[in-house]
Amino acid sequence: MIHPIPFILLAAVAVAAALGMLLSHNAVHSALYLVLNFITVAIFYLALNAPFIAMVQITVYAGAIVVLFLFVIMLLGAERLRSAADDVRGPERLHRYTALALALVLIGVVGYLLFQGGLGVGGTAATAGAALDASPQALGMELFQSYVLPFQVTGVLLLAAIAGVVIFGHTKKRGGENA
């Protein structure tokens, strides 16, 4: 386990990077804040004795996904984001207030669970003495035995996202024929 002082410092960096990502008006800066957040999460995985997941976090998320984000940002020329003080009316204003209310509810529930001990670090007496196996084989067995439904739901969501990209990215030719 990690000592509380480095944990608090890393948590502060992770939260600050997440806030920087959300509040930055430059999309490239937001992507770089996202990289910093992914790296701090990988350090948390290393502290929890899960080096495989930490390296996957860095290579897949901080490497491939953010490079893809930066490529799309540069390709579309969307470096500058719209200011939060721009004219917002109608459903967009309702969406902002709903998102703010839901964020406050989420913070309240997490705070309640933390103070009531519902998100404790320890675990039960039966699992306290068991050694954690962080190997890729153990991770795969746990994923396909205990978490089959969430794994399949994630697969269906990714398939739907791919289908959406294909459908929305499909362009028509000038003669009315599909490309």
C-alpha positions in Angstrom: 0.0 0.0 0.0 1.0 3.6 -0.5 1.8 5.9 2.4 -1.0 8.5 3.0 1.2 11.6 2.2 2.2 10.5 -1.3 -1.3 9.3 -1.9 -2.8 12.7 -1.0 -0.2 14.5 -3.2 -1.0 12.1 -6.1 -4.7 12.5 -5.6 -4.3 16.3 -5.6 -2.4 16.1 -8.9 -5.0 13.8 -10.4 -7.9 16.1 -9.4 -6.1 19.2 -10.5 -5.3 17.6 -13.9 -8.9 16.6 -14.2 -10.1 20.1 -13.4 -7.5 21.5 -15.8 -8.8 19.2 -18.5 -12.4 20.3 -18.0 -11.7 24.0 -17.6 -9.1 24.6 -20.3 -10.3 26.6 -23.3 -7.6 25.0 -25.5 -8.3 21.5 -26.6 -4.6 20.6 -26.9 -4.0 21.6 -23.3 -7.1 19.6 -22.3 -5.6 16.5 -24.0 -2.2 17.1 -22.2 -4.0 17.4 -18.8 -5.7 14.1 -19.7 -2.3 12.5 -20.2 -1.2 13.8 -16.8 -4.3 12.3 -15.2 -3.7 9.0 -16.9 -0.2 8.9 -15.6 -1.2 9.6 -12.0 -3.8 6.8 -12.3 -1.1 4.5 -13.5 1.0 5.4 -10.5 -1.9 4.5 -8.3 -2.1 1.1 -10.0 1.6 0.6 -9.4 1.1 1.4 -5.7 -1.7 -1.2 -5.6 0.7 -3.8 -6.9 -0.9 -4.0 -10.3 2.0 -3.3 -12.7 0.3 -4.9 -15.8 -2.8 -2.7 -15.5 -0.5 0.3 -14.9 1.5 -0.3 -18.1 -1.7 -0.9 -20.0 -3.0 2.4 -18.7 0.0 4.2 -19.9 0.4 2.5 -23.3 -3.3 2.3 -24.3 -4.8 5.4 -22.8 -1.9 7.9 -22.4 -0.3 6.6 -25.6 -2.8 5.6 -28.2 -6.0 7.2 -27.2 -4.6 10.7 -26.5 -2.5 10.6 -29.7 -5.7 9.8 -31.5 -7.4 12.8 -29.7 -4.6 15.1 -30.6 -4.7 13.9 -34.2 -8.4 14.6 -34.5 -8.1 18.0 -32.8 -5.3 19.0 -35.1 -7.1 17.6 -38.2 -10.4 19.4 -37.4 -8.7 22.6 -36.3 -10.6 22.7 -33.1 -7.8 23.9 -30.8 -9.9 26.7 -29.3 -13.1 25.8 -27.5 -16.1 28.0 -27.1 -16.0 30.2 -24.0 -18.3 29.2 -21.1 -19.5 32.8 -21.0 -20.9 32.5 -24.6 -24.6 32.9 -25.2 -26.3 29.8 -23.7 -30.0 29.5 -23.7 -32.8 27.0 -23.9 -32.0 23.3 -23.5 -28.3 24.0 -23.1 -28.9 26.0 -20.0 -31.1 23.2 -18.6 -28.4 20.6 -19.4 -25.8 22.7 -17.5 -28.0 23.0 -14.4 -28.9 19.3 -14.5 -25.2 18.3 -14.9 -24.3 20.6 -12.0 -27.0 19.1 -9.8 -26.0 15.5 -10.6 -22.4 16.3 -9.9 -23.3 17.7 -6.5 -25.4 14.5 -5.8 -22.5 12.3 -6.8 -20.1 14.2 -4.6 -22.5 14.0 -1.7 -23.0 10.3 -2.1 -19.3 9.6 -2.4 -18.6 11.8 0.7 -21.3 10.0 2.6 -19.9 6.6 1.7 -16.4 7.7 2.6 -17.4 9.0 6.0 -19.6 6.0 6.8 -16.9 3.5 5.8 -18.8 2.1 2.8 -15.8 2.5 0.5 -13.3 1.1 3.0 -9.8 0.0 2.0 -9.6 -3.1 4.1 -12.2 -5.6 2.9 -13.6 -8.6 4.8 -11.7 -11.0 7.1 -11.9 -13.7 4.5 -10.2 -11.6 1.8 -7.8 -9.7 4.1 -5.2 -12.5 4.3 -5.4 -13.6 0.7 -2.6 -12.5 -1.6 -3.5 -10.5 -4.7 -2.4 -12.1 -8.0 -1.9 -9.2 -10.5 -0.8 -11.4 -13.4 -2.5 -11.1 -16.8 -3.8 -14.7 -16.5 -5.5 -14.0 -13.1 -6.9 -10.7 -14.5 -8.4 -12.5 -17.5 -9.8 -15.3 -15.4 -11.4 -12.8 -13.0 -12.7 -10.7 -15.9 -14.3 -13.6 -17.7 -15.7 -15.4 -14.6 -16.9 -12.7 -12.2 -17.5 -9.8 -14.6 -19.0 -11.4 -17.7 -22.1 -9.2 -18.0 -20.2 -5.8 -17.7 -17.6 -7.1 -20.1 -20.3 -8.0 -22.7 -22.2 -4.8 -22.1 -18.9 -2.9 -22.8 -18.5 -4.9 -26.0 -22.0 -4.1 -27.2 -21.5 -0.3 -26.4 -18.2 -0.3 -28.4 -19.9 -2.1 -31.3 -22.7 0.5 -31.2 -20.1 3.3 -31.2 -18.4 1.7 -34.2 -21.7 1.4 -36.1 -22.5 5.0 -35.2 -19.2 6.2 -36.6 -19.7 4.3 -39.8 -23.3 5.6 -40.2 -22.5 9.2 -39.4 -19.3 9.2 -41.3 -20.9 7.8 -44.4 -21.0 10.6 -47.1 -23.1 10.8 -50.2 -21.7 11.3 -53.7 -23.0 14.2 -55.8 -25.2 12.0 -58.0 -27.3 10.9 -55.0 -25.5 7.5 -54.8 -24.1 6.3 -51.5 -20.3 6.2 -51.3 
